[in-house]
Every structure is written in C-alpha cells, then in structure tokens.
Amino acid sequence: MRNSLDLPKEPAATRVVVAMSGGVDSSVVAALLKREGYDVVGITLQLYDHGAATHRKGACCAGQDIHDARRVAEAIGIPHYVLDYESRFREAVMESFADSYLAGETPIPCVECNRSIKFRDLLETAKELGADALATGHYVASRPLPDGRRGLYRAADPARDQSYFLYATTKAQLDLLRFPLGELADKGETRALARELGLSVAEKADSQDICFVPQGRYSDVITKLKPNAAAPGEIVHVDGRVLGAHEGIIHYTVGQRRGLGLSVGEPLYVLGLDAENARVVVGPREALATRRIRLRDVNWLGDVPLDALGEGLEVAARVRSTRAPRPALMRLAAGESGPEVEVELLSPEDGVSPGQACVVYESEDPRARVLGGGTIARRTSAAVSHAAPQGADALA
C-alpha cells in the first residue's frame, strides 16, 4: 500500500522536508502534508541580503518571507529551520546571471536556482535529515513511469504551470521530489485551502520579480556585481550600417524595440548582442523570426537516448515561459567540438534569445510530459543578410 506521495510507508513513518519560501503555495503544501499525518520538517533558505528586502512586497527567500514561513510552521506544529545559502546563491545564481548578461545573453536565474540550489544542495540537506521526499510548492506534476522511474509533467492549471523553469531537474532528483500542487485546478483552489487550513499567508500576494532584482532593474544589479564591466559600443544595423552608440549591452535584450535612442524612419528591434565587439545589432521585426536553435547544458528526461535521435524526434518546444509549446523536431547536429542538440521549430518564433531556455515536451497537450531542455546557445534567423558579417555574427 503506497501513501499519497507514492511511497511505500504509512504517512507517520514518512519524513518529508518541505521547502518553505514563506508564500501561500509552499505553506499549503506543508500544512496539507501535516494534516495527512506525515512527519514534516520545514526548511527556508536565506538566499540573499534580506536587510534591504525585509519590506519588499512580493520578495522571496528574504526577511519578511522567512518570518512568514516561521509563523506558518509554528501554527501547524512542525520543526522549522532557516539555512544560510547566501554565498552559494551569490556564486551559483547571481554571479552566473551577471556573467550571462555581459556575454550578451538573457539568462533565467530561476532555472539555475532550482538546478544548483533547491534541487541539488537542499535535496542533499533533506537526505541528511533522513527525509524520504522533498516537497515544494511548484505547479508541476510528477508521476510514476512504467519502468519505476518518475516523469515530470505540466501542471493541471496551464496558467500556473512552472515546468519551463524545472526542465533541468534530473532523473535521480525526480525520484525524491514531490509537487503536491501540480494536480490542483487553479491558484484559487490553493488559496481556498490556505483559508480552510487557517494559514496567515492565505491572502499574501504572489512574488512577481526575480527575487534579487528590485523592480526589474537588471542593469543596476549587474553593475553592482560587476563594476565597470559594461563597455560602450556601437548600435549596428543587420545590414552593416552603424546607427548610433550605446552605454553597454546589459541595457538591451533581444526583441526590444523601445529605448533604442534611434531615429531612422523605420521600426527597429534588437536582433542580437555581440558581446565580443560590444555591438547591439538591430533590424526589422521579420529578422527576429527563428527556426533553428542550438542548445547547451542539455538535461534529458526522455526514454529515447539523445544519441539515438536519428533524423529527429517530434516534440513540442517552448522558447519562453509565457508561450505555449509549439511543434518542433529535435535532433543531433554537427558542432565545432562534436554533436550538438538542435531544435527546429516547424513555425518560426520571434524573440528567441541566447541564455533563455528551450524546453521540449512529448506533445502540445496541456498535461504533456517534460522530455528535457537546455540553454539556448545560438539561433539562426532566415532573415540575416550575408552582406552584414558583424550583424550575422551576433545571430548565428
């Protein structure tokens, strides 16, 4: 007889560590598992200097959130620990975020936080505490597969689905991870449960921004982490014309239209960031269209080995967290240092940027299985002019 977490023990004999961020989602997970009779231990990670963030609305893993998590743990009667992961978080997430921006990319720090901090370091801590599982408040589903492993699936609520940010979860990690909210209909059901359970955070606002980036000012954070690292340079049209100057590529992202400071009589978009030459490459919107993407740091959860993809595996690919998966082919392609994973989008997508994630699913189905994904290393635009090598270099 298996319990509700698909483990072969009675709930009372099953220790579950819950990653408590101080928000309503993870608080509901802890309270539900406690109500079901599990041996629950709450852990909150202090990830960055919480002094300045104590009163920030919607922050995560900082002052007020730590206080809220502690209050919930006391109310439901579980032990609660706060672990200082600031140095690990700064090195693995914040420094990596800044380096990626300076390399002309648009990184997703939440992916790296899950990969390097929550599902690696915290999972090891959970094991040290004798936990049978680590549960989180993420909206994603985990289900058993025929071979005894566990698969990762999109959440029941497509509006809350967080599978895009969790593609880097490994097969070994999935064996120990549980996501109790993945099968709930919507966030309203979570808040209703929070009220039913009498949790003080039932009406707490969701976090919106990247936790260490106040009010979305990425360039401020990067400048603080890497003083004097941003070099000024040229704004170059994809056809080779120099149109203006900029104060650092960290102030731009692929797909950006506003704030370019150009007056050329036509709408222009940022097509690419050439970090080596400190160039911002701009051009018409149609040049944003991307069909082929090369990936690095691929995490593969599928049943077919990557080296057996052959002519291509039919998948659904997602190039932004706010977009639905679209039909694509995934294959191995020749690279400079060996085979690389390539995703061919069957219909072009705009705004594909190096540093972002490309996540692949078994199908376009709302509850489809996550097959894996990787960081976008390069994209190919069919609209790039061969007469503009400095522009093409930033897009290839």
N, C-alpha and C positions, 0 to 999 in steps of 0.2 A: 504494500500500500504506500503510495507516494503522496507527499503533502502538497499544499497549494503552490509551492515553489519547485515542484517536480524533483524533490529529494526524498530518499528512502528512509525517512525518520519521522517520528512524531514531532510536531512543532516545538514542544517544550524541550526536546533534545536537539533542536536545530539552532545553532547560533548564527545570527545574521547581523553583519555590520551594515549600517545604513549611512551613506554619505549624505550628511545633513548640511545643506547650504544656507539654511535659515529662511528659505522660501516656502510657499504653500505646498509645492509638489513633493519635495523630499520629506516634509513634515507629515504629510498624509501617508506616505509610504511607511515611515517609522511607526505612526500610530496604528495603521491597519495591521501591520505585522505583529505589533504588541497585542492588539485586540484578539488576533488569531492564536495567541499563545506562544509565539516564537521567543527565543532568548535573544533580544535585540540590544545591540550596542550602537550608539550614535557617535559618529566622528565628523567633526567640522574642520576643514582645512583653512588656516590663515595663509592666504596666498600673496598678499602684498601689504604695503604700509597702510594700515587701516585708520591711522590718525586723521588723515585728510578726508577719508571716505566715511567716517562714522555717521554723518548726517546726510550722505548722498542717497537720494531716492533711487531705488532700483539697483543698487550696487549688489555685488555678490562676493561672498567669502571675505568680508571685511567687517569692521566694527559692529554696526547695528545688526548685521546678519548673524554674526557669532552670538550676540546677545539673544536674538530671536530663537536661534537653534537651541541654545541652552535652556531657555524658558519652556520650549516645547518638550524637550527631553525630561525636564523636571515634572511637567504636567502629566506626562504619560508614564512616568516612573521607570525610565531606563538610564543606565550609565551613559555619560557623555564626555567625550574627550576633544580637546582642541589641539591640533597638531600644527606646529610652525613649519610650513613648507615654503616660506618666503624666498629663501636662497635658491631652492630647487626651481621654483616658479619663475624667478627672475632669469635664471640661466636657460632653462629649457623652453620657456614661453616668451617672456618679454624680450630677451636679447635676440632670440630667433626671429621674432616679429620685426624688430628694428632692422636686423641684417637683411631680411627678405625684402623689406621696403626699399632699402638702399640698393638692392640688387635689381630694382625695377619691377618687383612683384607686388601682388596684392594678397597677403597671407590671411589665413583664418586661424587666429590664435586658439579658438575654442577646440579645434581639431587637435592641435598639439597639446593642449591642456589635458584633454581626455586621454590621448595616447601616452604622454610622458608622465603625467602626474596622477590623475584619478585612476586610470586603469592599469597602471604599472606600479607606481610607488604605493598608492593607497591599497591596491589589491594585495601587495606583499605585506603591508601592515595588517590587513584583515586576516591573512593567513597566520601571521604571528599571534594574533588574538584567538586563534582556534576557530575561526569562522568557517561555516560550511558554504556561505554565499555572501557576496557583496551586492546590496540592493541600492539603486539610485532612483531619482525622480524623473529620469529622462522618458520622453514619449517615443518609445521604440519597443518592439516586441522581440522576445527570444523564445523559440520553440524547439522541441526535440526533433532531430532528424532521424531517418530510418537506421543510420549507421551508429546511432548512440551519441553523436555529437549534437551541438545545438546550433541553430541557424539564427541569423539576425533578419528581422522583417520590419517593414514600415508599420507605423502605429495606426490604430483604428481611426484616429482623428487626423485626416490629411493636413489640416491647418496647423496642427501642433507637432507633426512628425519631425523628429530630430535625427533620423537615420543618416542624413547628409553629413552631420558632424561626428558620427560614430563609426564611419566606414573603416577606420583604422584599428578597430577592436579585433584582436587576434582570435583564432580558434580556441586556443588554450584559455584565454580570458573569458570567452563566452561560456565556457563550462562552469565558471564560478559566478558570473554576473546574472542578476535578475532585474527586470524592469516592470514592476507591478502595474504601472500606469499605462503601459502600452496598449492594453485592450479596452481602456475606458473610451466611451463615446466622444467626449469632448472635455475641455477645461472646466466647463460649468459643472460637470459631474464631480470633478476633483474638488472644486470649491464647496459643493454641497456636502461632500464627505468631510471636508475640513470643519464645516459648521456643525455637522452631526457629531463629529468627534470632539467638539468644543475647543478647537485649536485657536490660539490667539492670532495666528497669521492668516486666518481664513480669508480676509479681505485685502491682504498685502498685495501691492502692485507687483507685476512681473518685472524682472530685470530686462532692460532694453539694450543697453550699450555693452561693448566689450568692457569687462569689469575694471581694467586698469586704464581705460581711455575715457576721461571725463568729457561728456557731451560730444563725443565723436571727433575730438581734435587729435587725430592720429599724428600729424606733423609735430605737435607740441611734445608728445610722449617720445617720439623718435629723436627729436633734438635733445631732449633731456638725457636719453640713454646714450646717444652718440653725438656729443657736442662737436660742432664744426664738420660733421661728416657729409652734410648735403652740399654738393657743389653746384654752382650756377652753370647754365649752359644754353644751348640753342633750342628753339622750337622749330622743327623741320617738317615740311610737308612731305607726304609719302612720295611725291614726285621729285624730291630733291631740293626744293626751294627752302631757303631759310626765311622764316616768317617773323621771328622775334626771339626774345630771351626769357629765361625763367630763373628762379632762385633756388631750384632744387627739385629733382624728380619726385621727392617724397610728397610734394604738394599735388600730385596728379595720380589718377587711376584710369585704367583702360575703360573706354566708354564715356568718359567725362566730356561734357560739352560746355558747361558754364564755367566762368572764371579763367578762361584761357588768355584773356587780355589781348585778343587779336581782332583786327578789323579788316577783313579781306573780301567782304561781299558775298560770302557763302558760309553755310553752317559747317563747322569742323568739329571733329571728335578726336579724343586721344585714342590712337590705334596701338601704341606700344611705347615702352620706356626703355631706352638704350642706356643702361647704367654705365657701361664701359666708356662711352663717349659723352655722357651727361646730356643726352638728347631726349626731348619729348617729341614723339612722332605723331603727327596729326593728319587727318584726311577726311574724306566723305564718309557718311554713315555706312554705305554699302561695303566699304573696306573693313568694317567690323565683322562681317559675316565669316564664320569659321566652320569648316567641315572636318578638318583633321586635327587631332590633339595628341601630343606625346606626353606620357606620364612618367614620373619618377616616384620612388618610395612607395611602390605599389603594395597594398595589402590585399591578399586574395583569399576569399572565403568560399569560392565556388567548388563544385565537385570535380570539374574537369581541370587538370593541371594546366598552369599557364603555358608551359612549353608544348602543350598538345592542342592549342587553339586552332592550328592549321590555317585554313582560308578565312577564318573568322567566326566568332561566336555571336549570335544575335542576342543583343541585350537592350536595355533601356538606360540611357545615360542622363545624368543630371549635372549640369555645369554651374549652377547657382542654387543656393538653399531655397530661394524664393520661386524657383521654376520647377515644373513637373518633369519627371523623366521622359525622354523622347527616344524613339527607335534609333539604334546605332549598331555598328559592328565593332567588335573588339578583336584585335589580332596582334601577333608579334611582327615587328618590322625591323629592318636592319638599322642599327645605330652606329655611331662612331666607335664606340667601345664594346659593341655587342648588341644582341637583340633588345629592342625596346617595346614597351606596350603602347599600341596606338589605338585610339578610338576614332572611328569615322562616323560622324553624325549624318544620318540619312537626310535630314533637312538642316540647313545652316542655322547657327545660333550667334547672336550678337553679344558683344561684351565679354567674350571668353578671355580671361587674364591669367598669365603665369602666376603661380602662387596660390590660386584658388584650387578647390578640389573638383575632380570629376569622379562621381560615384556611379557605379553601374549596378543595375538591378536585373532580376530574372525577366521582368516584363514591365509594362506600364501599369499593371494592376495596382490599385491603391494599397493593397496589403502585400505587395511583392517582396520576395526575399532579396536581401542585400548580398551581392556577389563580391563586393570589394570596391576598390578605387585607388586613386593616387593623387599626388600633387601635379597640377598642370605645369609641365616644364616648357613646352613650346606649343604654339598654334600655327596653323597655316591658313592664310587668308587668300582666297582665289582672286581678290581684287588688287593684290600688291603688284605694283609696276616693276618690271625687271629693269627699268631705267633708273631706279632710285635705290641703289645699294645701301645707302645709310638708313633709309626707311625700312627696307626689306629686312635688314639685319635684326631690327628690333621686333619683327613679327614672326620670323621663321622659327 
